Amino acid sequence: MFCPDCLNLPVADNDRVKQKASYIQDNYLNHPELLQLLEEFGSVHVIASLLNEMNGGAHGMMTENRMPFKKFLYATPLLKNVYEGADAFEKYFDPNDTDVQETVDERVDALLRADTVLIPILNQIQEDFVVTIEQTPGIGDWLDFYGNHDFLHSEYWFCSERCMRATLAARTSIAEDFLEQQELFRSFDKPAKDDIETVRDYGDFWYGFIVSLGFAATLEDTTKNALTTDFPDEVTIFDIEEFRNCIDQVLEQELTARTEQDYRPISLDEDDFDTCGEHVFGDDWGKVKDCILVTESNLDAHPLYFRIEGRQEMKLPNWRASRPVPVSFILYPDYYTILLERQIYPLLKNGDEPHSREILSDLTAKRGHEFERYVYEYLNEAVDEAWFSCKTAKQNGNEVDVVFVHDGTVYFVEVKFVLPTLNMLSQRGIQDVNEKFDGLIFNEESDDGGKPFPEKVDAWRSVDAGADVIHTPSTNKDNRQWISVPDEWRELEYEMLVVSNFVPSYLKKQEVRFLTDLELYQWIENGDDVFYDILN
């Protein structure tokens, strides 16, 4: 674990630093640049620019398998803030004035970049994700706070970072390893896209996207609040999709004519919007519309579609002077809307069908069995020797998921695949992960009757060399084979590992180490040092 005092570092007073961080965030980083943009250019231009950023980020996620956090996570709550105060700012806009919109786009992009650097440090201070080291005592302006201190990551941050890497990639430097990890350990059996018939089929096919988006959307409370909506009980994901398909048909010509890398949202008349809604949802359209259309008076809607209310110059006949008139229309950020449909899935109750959260829980359990097999199959090809689903006796044995030998050490492995924990940029989320693994691995406060993993390994270490044990080398569970315990299982140095898609904040507990499947691959394939002891 990280111990700054042991390294004789000048640790700043934690309470004082948190007070200073709160003061800076409230007085200097509470989006003054955004207010200036609104005062200078009006709300319509800023809304259009934020939607452009969000739509471009969604396109990157869908086509390049990357999660652009600044565009996906930070723009959405900002957009709702703009809607909340839209009446206080000018609403006039000229859709043909591309120079103004380009200027706004550049400044919004700069605003979002600042949000991803300065504000996260302040949030990390509040959640103890960093240890603040005072390098230059003194009083200056608020920017000096960043220059006068170093912010060293704590074990909480490291836990969040490891989980994000294994779930979202999150860093371009590991993109290739992440894709290999997905191929090796996450190629789960699922229905073909054309065979999706039920809500469960949908969740099964899109599982990876759904859980990744759910994980990303709840990293911070501001984003979580902006992306949490209570939909009517009877609405299913197929209804949401059918409605969007209807919108696509209305806008077919505009969508087809759009050039590549043009992520501007497309506008449509609210009458057409309502026609599609009534066609799909019938008498329930009013309730559903309130759930999916963000307006100045409806900020709690899920940000799928957006009403713009502004003023635009209207040319009058007979050479009379033009004048500004009120206009209202719907903006449809198509890539972002499609992406959020996956994020919506866990929120839907699905009428007579099971709740989406129940479905995801069942699908996670199903994937857990496949995940165990994939970890074994990879190790069986990559290391000296590997055994799967090993038991000391046919009935009620001390089963260990995988045993393998690598570089003169025998590793006893417990494999777990879990539904990603929410709020992973907060102490609360990290503590939830720790409690989950305390129960799964060490049987703390658990009544499932299973033995703690260290006890299982102790039982294996006490088995006589040459004793008969069972393992399952093939995908057929009935094809179990008796083998004799190899001498090296007792003679070699040994380690206890947990390999999972998530890890707790403690690096080692009761001599058990925790690795993500990504780290397992990086260790075996690349020789990376993933057995962390001290965080530097």
Contacts in CASP RR format, 6 or more apart in sequence:
PFRMAT RR
TARGET T0000
AUTHOR 0000-0000-0000
METHOD contacts of the structure
MODEL  1
MFCPDCLNLPVADNDRVKQKASYIQDNYLNHPELLQLLEEFGSVHVIASL
LNEMNGGAHGMMTENRMPFKKFLYATPLLKNVYEGADAFEKYFDPNDTDV
QETVDERVDALLRADTVLIPILNQIQEDFVVTIEQTPGIGDWLDFYGNHD
FLHSEYWFCSERCMRATLAARTSIAEDFLEQQELFRSFDKPAKDDIETVR
DYGDFWYGFIVSLGFAATLEDTTKNALTTDFPDEVTIFDIEEFRNCIDQV
LEQELTARTEQDYRPISLDEDDFDTCGEHVFGDDWGKVKDCILVTESNLD
AHPLYFRIEGRQEMKLPNWRASRPVPVSFILYPDYYTILLERQIYPLLKN
GDEPHSREILSDLTAKRGHEFERYVYEYLNEAVDEAWFSCKTAKQNGNEV
DVVFVHDGTVYFVEVKFVLPTLNMLSQRGIQDVNEKFDGLIFNEESDDGG
KPFPEKVDAWRSVDAGADVIHTPSTNKDNRQWISVPDEWRELEYEMLVVS
NFVPSYLKKQEVRFLTDLELYQWIENGDDVFYDILN
1 155 0 8 1.000
1 506 0 8 1.000
1 507 0 8 1.000
1 534 0 8 1.000
1 535 0 8 1.000
2 131 0 8 1.000
2 152 0 8 1.000
2 153 0 8 1.000
2 154 0 8 1.000
2 155 0 8 1.000
2 158 0 8 1.000
2 534 0 8 1.000
2 535 0 8 1.000
3 534 0 8 1.000
4 11 0 8 1.000
4 131 0 8 1.000
4 133 0 8 1.000
4 152 0 8 1.000
5 11 0 8 1.000
9 131 0 8 1.000
9 133 0 8 1.000
9 152 0 8 1.000
10 133 0 8 1.000
10 134 0 8 1.000
10 135 0 8 1.000
11 131 0 8 1.000
11 132 0 8 1.000
11 133 0 8 1.000
11 134 0 8 1.000
12 132 0 8 1.000
12 133 0 8 1.000
12 134 0 8 1.000
12 149 0 8 1.000
14 128 0 8 1.000
14 132 0 8 1.000
17 125 0 8 1.000
17 132 0 8 1.000
17 149 0 8 1.000
18 125 0 8 1.000
18 126 0 8 1.000
20 145 0 8 1.000
21 121 0 8 1.000
21 122 0 8 1.000
21 125 0 8 1.000
21 126 0 8 1.000
21 145 0 8 1.000
22 122 0 8 1.000
22 126 0 8 1.000
24 122 0 8 1.000
24 142 0 8 1.000
24 145 0 8 1.000
25 119 0 8 1.000
25 122 0 8 1.000
27 142 0 8 1.000
28 142 0 8 1.000
29 114 0 8 1.000
29 118 0 8 1.000
29 119 0 8 1.000
29 122 0 8 1.000
31 78 0 8 1.000
31 81 0 8 1.000
31 111 0 8 1.000
33 107 0 8 1.000
33 110 0 8 1.000
33 111 0 8 1.000
33 114 0 8 1.000
34 46 0 8 1.000
34 78 0 8 1.000
34 81 0 8 1.000
34 82 0 8 1.000
34 111 0 8 1.000
37 46 0 8 1.000
37 104 0 8 1.000
37 107 0 8 1.000
37 108 0 8 1.000
37 111 0 8 1.000
38 46 0 8 1.000
38 82 0 8 1.000
38 88 0 8 1.000
38 89 0 8 1.000
39 89 0 8 1.000
41 90 0 8 1.000
41 100 0 8 1.000
41 103 0 8 1.000
41 104 0 8 1.000
42 89 0 8 1.000
42 90 0 8 1.000
42 91 0 8 1.000
42 92 0 8 1.000
42 93 0 8 1.000
43 82 0 8 1.000
43 83 0 8 1.000
43 85 0 8 1.000
43 86 0 8 1.000
43 89 0 8 1.000
43 90 0 8 1.000
43 91 0 8 1.000
44 91 0 8 1.000
44 92 0 8 1.000
44 93 0 8 1.000
44 308 0 8 1.000
44 310 0 8 1.000
45 93 0 8 1.000
45 100 0 8 1.000
45 101 0 8 1.000
45 104 0 8 1.000
46 82 0 8 1.000
46 104 0 8 1.000
46 108 0 8 1.000
47 79 0 8 1.000
47 82 0 8 1.000
47 83 0 8 1.000
47 86 0 8 1.000
47 306 0 8 1.000
47 308 0 8 1.000
47 331 0 8 1.000
48 93 0 8 1.000
48 101 0 8 1.000
48 104 0 8 1.000
48 264 0 8 1.000
48 265 0 8 1.000
48 308 0 8 1.000
48 331 0 8 1.000
49 101 0 8 1.000
49 104 0 8 1.000
49 105 0 8 1.000
49 108 0 8 1.000
50 75 0 8 1.000
50 78 0 8 1.000
50 79 0 8 1.000
50 82 0 8 1.000
50 108 0 8 1.000
51 79 0 8 1.000
51 264 0 8 1.000
51 265 0 8 1.000
51 306 0 8 1.000
51 331 0 8 1.000
51 333 0 8 1.000
51 336 0 8 1.000
52 105 0 8 1.000
52 263 0 8 1.000
52 264 0 8 1.000
52 265 0 8 1.000
52 333 0 8 1.000
53 70 0 8 1.000
53 71 0 8 1.000
53 75 0 8 1.000
53 105 0 8 1.000
53 108 0 8 1.000
53 109 0 8 1.000
53 112 0 8 1.000
54 71 0 8 1.000
54 72 0 8 1.000
54 75 0 8 1.000
54 76 0 8 1.000
54 79 0 8 1.000
54 333 0 8 1.000
54 336 0 8 1.000
55 263 0 8 1.000
55 264 0 8 1.000
55 265 0 8 1.000
55 333 0 8 1.000
55 334 0 8 1.000
55 335 0 8 1.000
55 336 0 8 1.000
56 68 0 8 1.000
56 71 0 8 1.000
56 263 0 8 1.000
56 335 0 8 1.000
56 336 0 8 1.000
57 68 0 8 1.000
57 71 0 8 1.000
57 72 0 8 1.000
57 263 0 8 1.000
57 335 0 8 1.000
57 336 0 8 1.000
58 71 0 8 1.000
58 72 0 8 1.000
58 333 0 8 1.000
58 335 0 8 1.000
58 336 0 8 1.000
58 338 0 8 1.000
58 339 0 8 1.000
58 340 0 8 1.000
59 263 0 8 1.000
59 335 0 8 1.000
60 66 0 8 1.000
60 68 0 8 1.000
60 335 0 8 1.000
61 67 0 8 1.000
61 68 0 8 1.000
61 72 0 8 1.000
61 339 0 8 1.000
62 335 0 8 1.000
62 338 0 8 1.000
62 339 0 8 1.000
65 169 0 8 1.000
65 179 0 8 1.000
66 169 0 8 1.000
66 172 0 8 1.000
66 175 0 8 1.000
67 168 0 8 1.000
67 169 0 8 1.000
67 170 0 8 1.000
67 212 0 8 1.000
67 216 0 8 1.000
69 116 0 8 1.000
69 170 0 8 1.000
69 216 0 8 1.000
70 112 0 8 1.000
70 113 0 8 1.000
70 115 0 8 1.000
70 116 0 8 1.000
71 112 0 8 1.000
72 216 0 8 1.000
72 339 0 8 1.000
73 216 0 8 1.000
73 217 0 8 1.000
73 219 0 8 1.000
73 220 0 8 1.000
73 223 0 8 1.000
74 112 0 8 1.000
74 115 0 8 1.000
74 116 0 8 1.000
74 223 0 8 1.000
75 112 0 8 1.000
76 223 0 8 1.000
76 226 0 8 1.000
76 227 0 8 1.000
76 303 0 8 1.000
77 222 0 8 1.000
77 223 0 8 1.000
77 225 0 8 1.000
77 226 0 8 1.000
78 111 0 8 1.000
78 112 0 8 1.000
78 115 0 8 1.000
79 294 0 8 1.000
79 303 0 8 1.000
79 306 0 8 1.000
80 226 0 8 1.000
80 294 0 8 1.000
80 299 0 8 1.000
80 303 0 8 1.000
83 294 0 8 1.000
83 295 0 8 1.000
83 296 0 8 1.000
83 299 0 8 1.000
83 306 0 8 1.000
84 296 0 8 1.000
84 299 0 8 1.000
85 296 0 8 1.000
86 296 0 8 1.000
86 309 0 8 1.000
87 296 0 8 1.000
91 309 0 8 1.000
91 310 0 8 1.000
91 311 0 8 1.000
92 310 0 8 1.000
92 311 0 8 1.000
92 312 0 8 1.000
92 324 0 8 1.000
93 310 0 8 1.000
93 311 0 8 1.000
93 312 0 8 1.000
94 100 0 8 1.000
94 312 0 8 1.000
94 313 0 8 1.000
95 312 0 8 1.000
118 146 0 8 1.000
121 130 0 8 1.000
121 146 0 8 1.000
121 151 0 8 1.000
123 129 0 8 1.000
123 220 0 8 1.000
123 425 0 8 1.000
124 130 0 8 1.000
124 151 0 8 1.000
124 157 0 8 1.000
124 425 0 8 1.000
125 132 0 8 1.000
125 151 0 8 1.000
127 156 0 8 1.000
127 425 0 8 1.000
127 426 0 8 1.000
127 427 0 8 1.000
128 154 0 8 1.000
128 156 0 8 1.000
128 427 0 8 1.000
129 153 0 8 1.000
129 154 0 8 1.000
129 156 0 8 1.000
129 157 0 8 1.000
129 160 0 8 1.000
129 425 0 8 1.000
130 151 0 8 1.000
130 152 0 8 1.000
130 153 0 8 1.000
130 154 0 8 1.000
130 157 0 8 1.000
131 151 0 8 1.000
131 152 0 8 1.000
131 153 0 8 1.000
131 154 0 8 1.000
132 149 0 8 1.000
132 150 0 8 1.000
132 151 0 8 1.000
132 152 0 8 1.000
133 149 0 8 1.000
133 150 0 8 1.000
133 151 0 8 1.000
133 152 0 8 1.000
134 148 0 8 1.000
134 149 0 8 1.000
135 147 0 8 1.000
135 148 0 8 1.000
135 149 0 8 1.000
135 150 0 8 1.000
136 147 0 8 1.000
136 148 0 8 1.000
137 148 0 8 1.000
138 144 0 8 1.000
138 148 0 8 1.000
153 161 0 8 1.000
153 535 0 8 1.000
154 535 0 8 1.000
155 505 0 8 1.000
155 506 0 8 1.000
155 507 0 8 1.000
155 535 0 8 1.000
156 427 0 8 1.000
156 430 0 8 1.000
156 505 0 8 1.000
158 505 0 8 1.000
158 532 0 8 1.000
158 535 0 8 1.000
159 424 0 8 1.000
159 430 0 8 1.000
159 433 0 8 1.000
159 503 0 8 1.000
159 504 0 8 1.000
159 505 0 8 1.000
160 424 0 8 1.000
160 425 0 8 1.000
160 430 0 8 1.000
161 170 0 8 1.000
162 503 0 8 1.000
162 516 0 8 1.000
162 519 0 8 1.000
163 420 0 8 1.000
163 421 0 8 1.000
163 424 0 8 1.000
163 433 0 8 1.000
163 502 0 8 1.000
163 503 0 8 1.000
163 516 0 8 1.000
164 170 0 8 1.000
164 215 0 8 1.000
164 424 0 8 1.000
165 171 0 8 1.000
165 174 0 8 1.000
165 178 0 8 1.000
165 516 0 8 1.000
165 518 0 8 1.000
166 181 0 8 1.000
166 501 0 8 1.000
166 502 0 8 1.000
166 503 0 8 1.000
166 516 0 8 1.000
166 517 0 8 1.000
166 518 0 8 1.000
166 519 0 8 1.000
167 211 0 8 1.000
167 212 0 8 1.000
167 215 0 8 1.000
167 420 0 8 1.000
167 501 0 8 1.000
167 502 0 8 1.000
168 212 0 8 1.000
168 215 0 8 1.000
168 216 0 8 1.000
169 175 0 8 1.000
169 178 0 8 1.000
174 518 0 8 1.000
174 522 0 8 1.000
177 518 0 8 1.000
177 521 0 8 1.000
177 522 0 8 1.000
177 525 0 8 1.000
177 526 0 8 1.000
178 518 0 8 1.000
180 521 0 8 1.000
180 525 0 8 1.000
181 517 0 8 1.000
181 518 0 8 1.000
181 521 0 8 1.000
184 374 0 8 1.000
184 378 0 8 1.000
184 517 0 8 1.000
184 521 0 8 1.000
185 371 0 8 1.000
185 374 0 8 1.000
185 375 0 8 1.000
185 378 0 8 1.000
185 517 0 8 1.000
185 521 0 8 1.000
186 208 0 8 1.000
186 371 0 8 1.000
186 374 0 8 1.000
186 517 0 8 1.000
187 374 0 8 1.000
188 207 0 8 1.000
188 366 0 8 1.000
188 367 0 8 1.000
188 370 0 8 1.000
188 371 0 8 1.000
189 370 0 8 1.000
190 204 0 8 1.000
190 205 0 8 1.000
190 207 0 8 1.000
191 201 0 8 1.000
191 204 0 8 1.000
191 205 0 8 1.000
192 205 0 8 1.000
193 205 0 8 1.000
195 201 0 8 1.000
196 202 0 8 1.000
196 205 0 8 1.000
198 353 0 8 1.000
199 236 0 8 1.000
199 237 0 8 1.000
199 238 0 8 1.000
199 348 0 8 1.000
199 350 0 8 1.000
199 353 0 8 1.000
199 354 0 8 1.000
199 356 0 8 1.000
199 359 0 8 1.000
200 353 0 8 1.000
200 354 0 8 1.000
200 359 0 8 1.000
200 362 0 8 1.000
200 363 0 8 1.000
202 237 0 8 1.000
202 238 0 8 1.000
202 345 0 8 1.000
203 210 0 8 1.000
203 237 0 8 1.000
203 345 0 8 1.000
203 356 0 8 1.000
203 359 0 8 1.000
203 360 0 8 1.000
203 363 0 8 1.000
204 363 0 8 1.000
206 342 0 8 1.000
206 345 0 8 1.000
207 360 0 8 1.000
207 363 0 8 1.000
207 367 0 8 1.000
209 342 0 8 1.000
210 342 0 8 1.000
210 343 0 8 1.000
210 345 0 8 1.000
210 346 0 8 1.000
210 360 0 8 1.000
211 360 0 8 1.000
211 419 0 8 1.000
211 420 0 8 1.000
212 420 0 8 1.000
213 339 0 8 1.000
213 340 0 8 1.000
213 342 0 8 1.000
213 343 0 8 1.000
214 343 0 8 1.000
214 346 0 8 1.000
214 420 0 8 1.000
214 422 0 8 1.000
215 420 0 8 1.000
215 422 0 8 1.000
215 424 0 8 1.000
217 223 0 8 1.000
217 224 0 8 1.000
217 227 0 8 1.000
217 343 0 8 1.000
218 224 0 8 1.000
218 227 0 8 1.000
218 422 0 8 1.000
218 423 0 8 1.000
218 424 0 8 1.000
219 423 0 8 1.000
219 424 0 8 1.000
219 425 0 8 1.000
220 425 0 8 1.000
220 426 0 8 1.000
221 423 0 8 1.000
221 426 0 8 1.000
224 422 0 8 1.000
224 423 0 8 1.000
226 303 0 8 1.000
227 302 0 8 1.000
227 303 0 8 1.000
227 340 0 8 1.000
227 343 0 8 1.000
228 347 0 8 1.000
229 291 0 8 1.000
229 300 0 8 1.000
229 301 0 8 1.000
229 302 0 8 1.000
229 344 0 8 1.000
229 347 0 8 1.000
230 291 0 8 1.000
230 347 0 8 1.000
231 288 0 8 1.000
231 291 0 8 1.000
231 302 0 8 1.000
231 344 0 8 1.000
231 347 0 8 1.000
231 348 0 8 1.000
231 349 0 8 1.000
232 284 0 8 1.000
232 287 0 8 1.000
232 288 0 8 1.000
232 291 0 8 1.000
233 349 0 8 1.000
233 351 0 8 1.000
234 284 0 8 1.000
234 349 0 8 1.000
234 351 0 8 1.000
235 281 0 8 1.000
235 284 0 8 1.000
235 288 0 8 1.000
235 291 0 8 1.000
235 348 0 8 1.000
235 349 0 8 1.000
235 350 0 8 1.000
235 351 0 8 1.000
236 348 0 8 1.000
236 350 0 8 1.000
236 351 0 8 1.000
236 353 0 8 1.000
237 341 0 8 1.000
237 344 0 8 1.000
237 345 0 8 1.000
237 348 0 8 1.000
237 350 0 8 1.000
237 356 0 8 1.000
239 280 0 8 1.000
239 281 0 8 1.000
239 288 0 8 1.000
240 292 0 8 1.000
240 341 0 8 1.000
240 344 0 8 1.000
240 348 0 8 1.000
241 341 0 8 1.000
242 280 0 8 1.000
243 276 0 8 1.000
243 277 0 8 1.000
243 280 0 8 1.000
243 281 0 8 1.000
243 292 0 8 1.000
244 337 0 8 1.000
244 338 0 8 1.000
244 341 0 8 1.000
246 276 0 8 1.000
246 277 0 8 1.000
246 279 0 8 1.000
246 280 0 8 1.000
247 268 0 8 1.000
247 272 0 8 1.000
247 273 0 8 1.000
247 276 0 8 1.000
247 332 0 8 1.000
248 255 0 8 1.000
248 334 0 8 1.000
250 268 0 8 1.000
250 272 0 8 1.000
250 276 0 8 1.000
251 266 0 8 1.000
251 268 0 8 1.000
251 332 0 8 1.000
254 266 0 8 1.000
255 266 0 8 1.000
255 334 0 8 1.000
258 266 0 8 1.000
263 333 0 8 1.000
263 335 0 8 1.000
265 306 0 8 1.000
265 331 0 8 1.000
265 332 0 8 1.000
265 333 0 8 1.000
265 334 0 8 1.000
266 331 0 8 1.000
266 332 0 8 1.000
266 334 0 8 1.000
267 308 0 8 1.000
267 329 0 8 1.000
267 330 0 8 1.000
267 331 0 8 1.000
267 332 0 8 1.000
268 329 0 8 1.000
268 330 0 8 1.000
268 332 0 8 1.000
269 329 0 8 1.000
269 330 0 8 1.000
270 307 0 8 1.000
270 328 0 8 1.000
270 329 0 8 1.000
270 330 0 8 1.000
273 293 0 8 1.000
273 305 0 8 1.000
273 330 0 8 1.000
274 285 0 8 1.000
274 289 0 8 1.000
277 285 0 8 1.000
277 288 0 8 1.000
277 289 0 8 1.000
278 285 0 8 1.000
281 288 0 8 1.000
290 298 0 8 1.000
290 301 0 8 1.000
291 301 0 8 1.000
291 302 0 8 1.000
292 301 0 8 1.000
292 302 0 8 1.000
292 304 0 8 1.000
292 305 0 8 1.000
293 301 0 8 1.000
293 304 0 8 1.000
293 305 0 8 1.000
293 306 0 8 1.000
293 307 0 8 1.000
293 330 0 8 1.000
294 301 0 8 1.000
294 303 0 8 1.000
294 305 0 8 1.000
294 306 0 8 1.000
294 307 0 8 1.000
295 301 0 8 1.000
295 306 0 8 1.000
295 307 0 8 1.000
295 309 0 8 1.000
296 307 0 8 1.000
296 309 0 8 1.000
302 340 0 8 1.000
302 344 0 8 1.000
303 336 0 8 1.000
303 340 0 8 1.000
304 337 0 8 1.000
304 340 0 8 1.000
304 341 0 8 1.000
304 344 0 8 1.000
305 330 0 8 1.000
305 331 0 8 1.000
305 332 0 8 1.000
305 337 0 8 1.000
306 330 0 8 1.000
306 331 0 8 1.000
306 333 0 8 1.000
307 328 0 8 1.000
307 329 0 8 1.000
307 330 0 8 1.000
307 331 0 8 1.000
308 327 0 8 1.000
308 328 0 8 1.000
308 329 0 8 1.000
308 330 0 8 1.000
308 331 0 8 1.000
309 326 0 8 1.000
309 327 0 8 1.000
309 328 0 8 1.000
310 326 0 8 1.000
310 327 0 8 1.000
310 328 0 8 1.000
311 324 0 8 1.000
311 325 0 8 1.000
311 326 0 8 1.000
311 327 0 8 1.000
312 324 0 8 1.000
312 325 0 8 1.000
312 327 0 8 1.000
313 322 0 8 1.000
313 323 0 8 1.000
313 324 0 8 1.000
313 325 0 8 1.000
314 322 0 8 1.000
314 323 0 8 1.000
314 324 0 8 1.000
314 325 0 8 1.000
315 322 0 8 1.000
316 322 0 8 1.000
316 323 0 8 1.000
345 356 0 8 1.000
345 360 0 8 1.000
346 356 0 8 1.000
346 357 0 8 1.000
346 360 0 8 1.000
347 356 0 8 1.000
348 355 0 8 1.000
348 356 0 8 1.000
349 355 0 8 1.000
349 356 0 8 1.000
350 356 0 8 1.000
360 419 0 8 1.000
361 419 0 8 1.000
364 417 0 8 1.000
364 418 0 8 1.000
364 419 0 8 1.000
367 417 0 8 1.000
368 415 0 8 1.000
368 416 0 8 1.000
368 417 0 8 1.000
371 415 0 8 1.000
371 417 0 8 1.000
371 501 0 8 1.000
371 517 0 8 1.000
372 388 0 8 1.000
372 389 0 8 1.000
372 401 0 8 1.000
372 402 0 8 1.000
372 415 0 8 1.000
372 417 0 8 1.000
373 388 0 8 1.000
373 475 0 8 1.000
375 401 0 8 1.000
375 402 0 8 1.000
375 413 0 8 1.000
375 415 0 8 1.000
375 499 0 8 1.000
375 517 0 8 1.000
375 520 0 8 1.000
376 386 0 8 1.000
376 388 0 8 1.000
376 389 0 8 1.000
376 401 0 8 1.000
376 402 0 8 1.000
378 520 0 8 1.000
378 521 0 8 1.000
378 524 0 8 1.000
379 386 0 8 1.000
379 402 0 8 1.000
379 404 0 8 1.000
379 524 0 8 1.000
380 386 0 8 1.000
380 388 0 8 1.000
380 404 0 8 1.000
382 524 0 8 1.000
382 525 0 8 1.000
383 404 0 8 1.000
383 405 0 8 1.000
383 406 0 8 1.000
383 524 0 8 1.000
384 404 0 8 1.000
384 405 0 8 1.000
384 406 0 8 1.000
384 408 0 8 1.000
385 404 0 8 1.000
385 405 0 8 1.000
385 486 0 8 1.000
386 402 0 8 1.000
386 403 0 8 1.000
386 404 0 8 1.000
386 405 0 8 1.000
387 402 0 8 1.000
387 403 0 8 1.000
387 404 0 8 1.000
387 471 0 8 1.000
387 473 0 8 1.000
387 483 0 8 1.000
388 401 0 8 1.000
388 402 0 8 1.000
388 471 0 8 1.000
388 472 0 8 1.000
388 473 0 8 1.000
389 399 0 8 1.000
389 401 0 8 1.000
389 470 0 8 1.000
389 471 0 8 1.000
389 472 0 8 1.000
389 480 0 8 1.000
390 399 0 8 1.000
390 400 0 8 1.000
390 401 0 8 1.000
390 402 0 8 1.000
390 403 0 8 1.000
390 460 0 8 1.000
390 469 0 8 1.000
390 470 0 8 1.000
390 471 0 8 1.000
391 397 0 8 1.000
391 398 0 8 1.000
391 399 0 8 1.000
391 469 0 8 1.000
391 470 0 8 1.000
391 471 0 8 1.000
392 398 0 8 1.000
392 459 0 8 1.000
392 460 0 8 1.000
392 463 0 8 1.000
392 467 0 8 1.000
392 469 0 8 1.000
393 470 0 8 1.000
394 470 0 8 1.000
398 451 0 8 1.000
398 455 0 8 1.000
398 456 0 8 1.000
398 459 0 8 1.000
398 460 0 8 1.000
399 456 0 8 1.000
400 412 0 8 1.000
400 413 0 8 1.000
400 414 0 8 1.000
400 456 0 8 1.000
400 457 0 8 1.000
400 460 0 8 1.000
401 413 0 8 1.000
401 414 0 8 1.000
401 415 0 8 1.000
402 411 0 8 1.000
402 412 0 8 1.000
402 413 0 8 1.000
402 415 0 8 1.000
402 499 0 8 1.000
403 410 0 8 1.000
403 411 0 8 1.000
403 412 0 8 1.000
403 413 0 8 1.000
403 460 0 8 1.000
403 471 0 8 1.000
403 489 0 8 1.000
404 410 0 8 1.000
404 411 0 8 1.000
404 413 0 8 1.000
405 411 0 8 1.000
405 488 0 8 1.000
405 492 0 8 1.000
406 524 0 8 1.000
408 488 0 8 1.000
408 492 0 8 1.000
408 493 0 8 1.000
409 492 0 8 1.000
409 493 0 8 1.000
409 494 0 8 1.000
409 495 0 8 1.000
410 488 0 8 1.000
410 489 0 8 1.000
410 492 0 8 1.000
410 493 0 8 1.000
410 494 0 8 1.000
410 495 0 8 1.000
411 494 0 8 1.000
411 495 0 8 1.000
411 496 0 8 1.000
411 497 0 8 1.000
412 456 0 8 1.000
412 457 0 8 1.000
412 460 0 8 1.000
412 494 0 8 1.000
412 495 0 8 1.000
412 496 0 8 1.000
412 497 0 8 1.000
413 496 0 8 1.000
413 497 0 8 1.000
413 498 0 8 1.000
413 499 0 8 1.000
414 441 0 8 1.000
414 453 0 8 1.000
414 456 0 8 1.000
414 496 0 8 1.000
414 497 0 8 1.000
414 498 0 8 1.000
414 499 0 8 1.000
414 512 0 8 1.000
415 498 0 8 1.000
415 499 0 8 1.000
415 500 0 8 1.000
416 437 0 8 1.000
416 440 0 8 1.000
416 441 0 8 1.000
416 498 0 8 1.000
416 499 0 8 1.000
416 500 0 8 1.000
416 501 0 8 1.000
417 500 0 8 1.000
417 501 0 8 1.000
418 436 0 8 1.000
418 440 0 8 1.000
418 500 0 8 1.000
418 501 0 8 1.000
418 502 0 8 1.000
420 501 0 8 1.000
420 502 0 8 1.000
421 429 0 8 1.000
421 432 0 8 1.000
421 433 0 8 1.000
421 436 0 8 1.000
421 502 0 8 1.000
422 429 0 8 1.000
422 432 0 8 1.000
423 429 0 8 1.000
423 432 0 8 1.000
424 430 0 8 1.000
424 433 0 8 1.000
430 504 0 8 1.000
430 505 0 8 1.000
433 502 0 8 1.000
433 503 0 8 1.000
433 504 0 8 1.000
433 505 0 8 1.000
434 504 0 8 1.000
434 505 0 8 1.000
434 506 0 8 1.000
435 445 0 8 1.000
436 502 0 8 1.000
436 504 0 8 1.000
437 498 0 8 1.000
437 500 0 8 1.000
437 503 0 8 1.000
437 504 0 8 1.000
437 514 0 8 1.000
438 444 0 8 1.000
438 445 0 8 1.000
438 504 0 8 1.000
439 445 0 8 1.000
439 446 0 8 1.000
440 446 0 8 1.000
441 452 0 8 1.000
441 453 0 8 1.000
441 498 0 8 1.000
441 509 0 8 1.000
441 512 0 8 1.000
442 452 0 8 1.000
442 453 0 8 1.000
442 454 0 8 1.000
442 509 0 8 1.000
442 510 0 8 1.000
442 512 0 8 1.000
443 449 0 8 1.000
443 450 0 8 1.000
443 451 0 8 1.000
443 452 0 8 1.000
452 510 0 8 1.000
453 496 0 8 1.000
453 498 0 8 1.000
453 512 0 8 1.000
454 496 0 8 1.000
454 510 0 8 1.000
454 511 0 8 1.000
454 512 0 8 1.000
457 494 0 8 1.000
457 496 0 8 1.000
460 489 0 8 1.000
461 489 0 8 1.000
461 490 0 8 1.000
461 494 0 8 1.000
463 469 0 8 1.000
463 485 0 8 1.000
463 489 0 8 1.000
463 490 0 8 1.000
464 485 0 8 1.000
465 485 0 8 1.000
465 486 0 8 1.000
465 487 0 8 1.000
465 489 0 8 1.000
465 490 0 8 1.000
466 484 0 8 1.000
466 485 0 8 1.000
466 486 0 8 1.000
466 487 0 8 1.000
467 484 0 8 1.000
467 485 0 8 1.000
468 482 0 8 1.000
468 483 0 8 1.000
468 484 0 8 1.000
468 485 0 8 1.000
469 482 0 8 1.000
469 483 0 8 1.000
469 484 0 8 1.000
469 485 0 8 1.000
470 480 0 8 1.000
470 481 0 8 1.000
470 482 0 8 1.000
470 483 0 8 1.000
471 480 0 8 1.000
471 481 0 8 1.000
471 483 0 8 1.000
472 479 0 8 1.000
472 480 0 8 1.000
472 481 0 8 1.000
473 479 0 8 1.000
473 481 0 8 1.000
495 513 0 8 1.000
496 511 0 8 1.000
496 512 0 8 1.000
496 513 0 8 1.000
497 512 0 8 1.000
497 513 0 8 1.000
497 514 0 8 1.000
497 515 0 8 1.000
498 512 0 8 1.000
498 513 0 8 1.000
498 514 0 8 1.000
498 515 0 8 1.000
499 515 0 8 1.000
499 516 0 8 1.000
499 517 0 8 1.000
499 520 0 8 1.000
500 514 0 8 1.000
500 515 0 8 1.000
500 516 0 8 1.000
500 517 0 8 1.000
501 516 0 8 1.000
501 517 0 8 1.000
502 516 0 8 1.000
503 514 0 8 1.000
503 515 0 8 1.000
503 516 0 8 1.000
504 514 0 8 1.000
506 514 0 8 1.000
507 513 0 8 1.000
507 514 0 8 1.000
507 532 0 8 1.000
507 533 0 8 1.000
508 514 0 8 1.000
513 531 0 8 1.000
515 523 0 8 1.000
515 530 0 8 1.000
519 528 0 8 1.000
519 530 0 8 1.000
520 530 0 8 1.000
522 528 0 8 1.000
522 530 0 8 1.000
523 529 0 8 1.000
523 530 0 8 1.000
523 531 0 8 1.000
END
